[in-house]
Structures are given as structure tokens and as C-alpha cells.
Amino acid sequence: MNNSTENNAVPLRVRLKQLRAAQDPIDRSRGGLLIRGRLFTWLATNRSKLLEAGKPLPRNIAAFWSTDDEPQLQPLLRQWAQEEGYRVSLPVVTTPDGPLTFRLWDPETTMQPGAYGIQEPIGEPAPLPDIILVPTLGYTRQGDRIGYGKGYYDRTLAAMKAQNHPCISIGIAWATGDLSKETHVPAPHDVRLDSILTDKGWAVPAPVLA
């Protein structure tokens, strides 16, 4: 990332975090519910179409453990793991400058705080995901993402592309992160997401699993 891009990104992240924090708690709760509902419906609908077509079904979902400021995914992750039979995994930070690794998770999995205080599972390594949910602070309508500045997800997505592993990436964001009225220039190493889902709906259209 060049200096001018980084200098622009730092105050932008601060502003996006302020907008996120200023949301009404009731709106946050309702918004999280809407995001979970849309995600569940999207995956169930695509799964039905794949079944009808006799095509392979997605089994492995890499998600993230939502912090208090992020849309709460945990109820949906429990439903996917317990009731729908998906193999859900969560990210683990193993090296400061490397990609994330993922470990399998279900509601019985033991958790511990990771490098940034976020809960991480203690369990076996997960298969590479068919679908990855990416925490997203800011976004463009083209699928560009602003994260938290450490580059973990860019390195992770780039590593999967380098292995020619097909994976659908969906950013999970609050609508307050919309950068449509901002001048945002992605850094050369930034990896564009396939879709973005917010509490106001699909900011980048929902992907079709094929």
C-alpha cells in the first residue's frame, strides 16, 4: 500500500468506526437479525437449486466471531452447525504477516482469546471453505473492502486464489460503511469480494452458487 492510500485509509477507518458505534442499539439488533435471515435464505435457496440440478453442495463455511460492534452472526452459525449440517470454521491468527488459518467450530467447541482479543476455537484444522464470510468495515458497490488494516483477509483470499481454490467471498457490513460518496482507491494488494451484505440488503448482488 502506498503512503497516500494508507494515509487516506486511517482517518476513514476512524470515521467508519464512529458511524458504526453511533447506531441505535435497537436498529443494530434488528439489522443483525435481517442479515442472518438473508444469509440463511440465500444459502438455502441456492442449496435447493443445486440439489435439483444434481450438482455438488457447499459444505464448508468459514465465518467470523462477531465482536459487539459487528452484526451478530453467532445465532446463525449455531443453526448452520447444529441443524443444517454445515462444517463451520472460524479464523485463527497464527502469524502477524501471514494468512489466517481456520479451525472447525460448533457450539460445543472450546474457545480462547486470540491475538486481538477475539475468541478463537481450539480444535482441528478446517477444510478450505466453499463460502467465506468476511468482516467488513467499509465497502464500495464494486466489492472493494476496507477492513481493520492488518491485511489478514486480503492475504487469506489471495492465498486461496493462488491455490486455485474456488470460494465465494461475502463481506458482512453495516450500511453505515457505504463508501459510495467517498473517494476510495483500493490498494494494489486489496482483494475484491464477490458480494457485500448489509442490514439494508445486498449492497453487491447476492452470488449464485453453481
URCORDA-V997817 format. One record per backbone hydrogen bond with DSSP energy under -1.0 kcal/mol. CO is the residue of the C=O (numbers start at 0). NH is the residue of the N-H. E is the energy in kcal/mol with one decimal. If there is no record, write none. Layout:
CO:NH:E ; CO:NH:E
//
This chain:
1:5:-2.3 ; 2:6:-3.1 ; 3:7:-1.8 ; 4:8:-2.0 ; 5:9:-1.9 ; 7:11:-1.3 ; 8:12:-2.5 ; 9:13:-1.8 ; 10:14:-2.3 ; 11:15:-2.6 ; 12:16:-2.4 ; 13:17:-1.9 ; 14:18:-2.4 ; 15:19:-2.3 ; 16:20:-2.4 ; 17:21:-1.5 ; 19:22:-1.1 ; 23:27:-2.4 ; 24:28:-2.3 ; 25:29:-2.6 ; 26:30:-2.9 ; 27:31:-2.4 ; 28:32:-1.8 ; 29:33:-2.2 ; 30:34:-2.3 ; 31:35:-2.4 ; 32:36:-2.4 ; 33:37:-2.5 ; 34:38:-2.4 ; 35:39:-2.6 ; 36:40:-2.5 ; 37:41:-2.6 ; 38:42:-2.4 ; 39:43:-2.6 ; 40:44:-2.6 ; 41:45:-2.2 ; 42:46:-2.5 ; 43:47:-2.0 ; 44:48:-1.9 ; 45:49:-2.3 ; 46:50:-2.5 ; 47:51:-2.3 ; 48:52:-1.7 ; 49:54:-2.6 ; 50:53:-1.1 ; 58:86:-3.1 ; 59:129:-2.6 ; 59:130:-1.7 ; 60:88:-2.5 ; 61:132:-3.2 ; 66:69:-1.2 ; 72:76:-2.2 ; 73:77:-2.3 ; 74:78:-1.8 ; 75:79:-2.9 ; 76:80:-2.4 ; 77:81:-3.0 ; 78:82:-2.3 ; 78:83:-1.5 ; 79:85:-2.0 ; 86:60:-2.5 ; 87:104:-3.2 ; 88:62:-2.9 ; 89:102:-2.3 ; 91:100:-2.2 ; 94:97:-1.0 ; 100:91:-3.0 ; 101:125:-2.7 ; 102:89:-2.3 ; 105:108:-2.4 ; 109:121:-2.9 ; 111:119:-3.1 ; 113:116:-1.7 ; 117:113:-2.5 ; 119:111:-2.4 ; 123:103:-2.5 ; 129:167:-2.5 ; 130:61:-2.8 ; 131:169:-2.7 ; 133:171:-2.9 ; 137:145:-3.2 ; 138:178:-2.8 ; 139:142:-1.5 ; 142:192:-2.9 ; 143:139:-1.9 ; 145:136:-2.0 ; 145:137:-2.0 ; 150:154:-2.2 ; 151:155:-2.3 ; 152:156:-3.0 ; 153:157:-2.3 ; 154:158:-2.1 ; 155:159:-1.9 ; 156:160:-2.2 ; 157:161:-2.3 ; 158:162:-1.1 ; 159:164:-2.6 ; 160:163:-1.9 ; 167:131:-3.0 ; 168:194:-1.4 ; 169:133:-2.8 ; 170:196:-3.2 ; 171:135:-2.2 ; 173:176:-2.1 ; 174:177:-1.7 ; 176:138:-2.3 ; 178:181:-2.0 ; 186:189:-1.6 ; 194:170:-2.9 ; 195:202:-1.3 ; 195:203:-1.7 ; 196:172:-2.4 ; 197:200:-1.5 ; 200:197:-2.8
//
